[in-house]
Structure formats: structure tokens, C-alpha cells
Amino acid sequence: MPYLSFAEFKDLAPQIDIEESEFNSLLRKASAVLNNITSYFYVKNDMEKDNSWRVKQFKKALCAQIEYFHEVGSTTSEGINSAPRSFTAGRTTVTNDSRYKTSGENETKSLISDDVFIYLEGTGLLFTGVSVW
């Protein structure tokens, strides 16, 4: 069962203008990303029985991740980071900033939108401690 319907998405994020077919294609990967950073909390726990505020924050974070994928035009690390270093059209050349730090280390854009953390901080969903069973 998906975490978010298209109607909920439009209600929570009316500023994001995407078609339902694009939403459906981005939802699966965005859900996988959020499952990963929340230690699969809603895979292990019933969303219907959880605190409504935390569920709403999770859904807002999911909207932010979908918006990020929509804006960058990709759902993979390679796709997000494969912008060309430079290109030329006629006599005009456009050069992007280097993707390398002064240490020679490659700078890459994250697969996770920074905006996701705005919604998830303070919910307990980012807890990375060890559970005692």
C-alpha cells in the first residue's frame, strides 16, 4: 500500500505542479529513500495506528522528496550527478563549477532532498540508535 495518494499529495503540496502519472512513477523511489533514512519505520509499524502528527510530517517529507526528484529530473545518484562540466552552443560556452573539492575528493549532490529533514527532525523517525529487543 502506498504511503501517499495523489489527492493527499495535492492537498499537502499544492505548489508542486506534476501530473498524476509522474507522481506515481516518483512515489516508489521517494518511498524507498524515506524508508531507508527512517530505518523502515512504517514497514515495521502500522501508519494508521501511529501518531497523526508524525504521519503527516512523514507524508510532507515524502512530498518534498518527490518535488526534489521532479526538479532534478532523475531518481538515481548517477542521473542527479551527471551534469556535463561544460557545453558550447555556437560561440557561447557555459562551464559549471568544478565538482571536486580542493582535496581532490568528488562533490556530489545527495539522493535525499535536504528539505526532507525539515519535516522529519523531531519526529523520532531519524533515530539511529540500537533497539533492545
C-alpha positions in Angstrom: 0.0 0.0 0.0 1.5 3.4 -0.9 2.1 5.9 1.8 0.5 8.7 -0.1 -2.3 9.1 -2.6 -2.2 11.7 -5.4 -5.1 13.6 -3.7 -3.2 13.8 -0.4 -0.1 14.9 -2.4 -2.1 17.8 -4.0 -3.5 18.7 -0.6 -0.1 18.7 1.2 1.9 20.3 -1.6 -0.4 22.3 -3.9 2.6 24.4 -5.1 4.2 21.3 -6.9 2.8 21.0 -10.4 3.1 17.5 -11.6 0.8 15.1 -13.4 -0.5 12.0 -11.6 1.4 9.7 -13.9 4.7 11.4 -12.9 3.7 11.3 -9.3 3.1 7.6 -9.5 6.5 7.0 -11.1 8.3 9.1 -8.5 6.4 7.8 -5.4 8.0 4.3 -5.3 11.6 5.6 -5.3 10.8 8.5 -2.9 9.2 6.0 -0.5 12.3 3.8 -0.7 14.5 6.7 0.1 12.4 7.7 3.1 12.2 4.0 4.3 16.0 4.0 4.2 16.5 7.1 6.3 13.8 6.2 8.8 15.1 2.6 9.3 11.9 1.3 7.7 9.7 2.5 10.5 6.5 2.4 8.5 7.4 -1.0 7.0 7.5 -2.4 10.6 4.8 -0.2 12.1 1.2 0.4 11.0 0.9 4.0 9.8 -2.8 4.0 10.6 -2.1 3.4 14.3 0.7 5.9 14.7 0.6 9.5 15.9 -1.2 11.6 13.3 1.3 14.5 13.6 4.2 12.2 12.9 2.4 10.5 9.9 1.6 14.0 8.5 5.3 15.0 8.8 6.4 11.8 7.1 4.0 12.5 4.2 5.2 16.1 3.9 8.8 14.7 3.7 7.6 12.4 1.0 6.2 15.3 -0.9 9.5 17.1 -0.6 11.4 14.1 -1.9 9.0 13.8 -4.9 9.5 17.5 -5.6 13.2 17.1 -5.5 13.2 14.2 -7.9 10.9 16.2 -10.2 13.1 19.3 -10.1 16.4 17.5 -10.7 14.9 15.3 -13.3 16.2 12.0 -12.0 15.8 9.4 -9.3 19.3 8.0 -9.3 22.6 9.3 -7.9 24.2 8.9 -11.3 21.4 10.8 -13.0 21.5 13.6 -10.5 25.2 14.0 -10.7 25.8 13.5 -14.4 25.6 17.2 -15.5 28.2 18.0 -18.0 31.2 20.0 -16.9 30.8 22.4 -19.8 29.0 22.8 -23.1 29.2 25.0 -26.1 26.5 26.4 -28.4 27.9 28.5 -31.2 30.3 31.0 -29.7 28.9 30.6 -26.2 30.4 28.3 -23.7 28.9 27.5 -20.3 31.1 25.9 -17.7 29.7 24.5 -14.4 31.7 24.8 -11.2 34.1 22.0 -10.5 32.6 19.0 -8.8 35.9 18.5 -7.0 36.9 19.8 -3.6 40.4 21.3 -3.2 41.4 17.9 -1.6 40.6 16.2 -5.0 37.5 14.5 -3.5 34.4 14.4 -5.7 31.5 16.6 -4.6 28.2 15.0 -5.4 24.6 16.0 -4.9 22.7 13.8 -2.5 19.9 11.4 -3.5 18.0 12.8 -0.5 16.5 16.2 -0.5 17.7 18.5 2.3 14.1 19.6 2.7 13.1 16.1 3.9 15.0 16.7 7.2 12.9 19.9 7.8 9.9 17.7 8.2 11.4 14.6 9.9 13.5 16.3 12.6 11.9 16.0 16.0 9.6 13.1 14.9 11.9 10.3 16.2 11.9 8.8 12.7 15.6 9.7 12.2 16.7 7.9 15.4 19.7 5.7 14.6 20.3 4.1 17.9 20.2 0.4 18.5 17.0 -1.2 19.7 16.9 -3.6 22.6 14.5 -6.5 21.9 
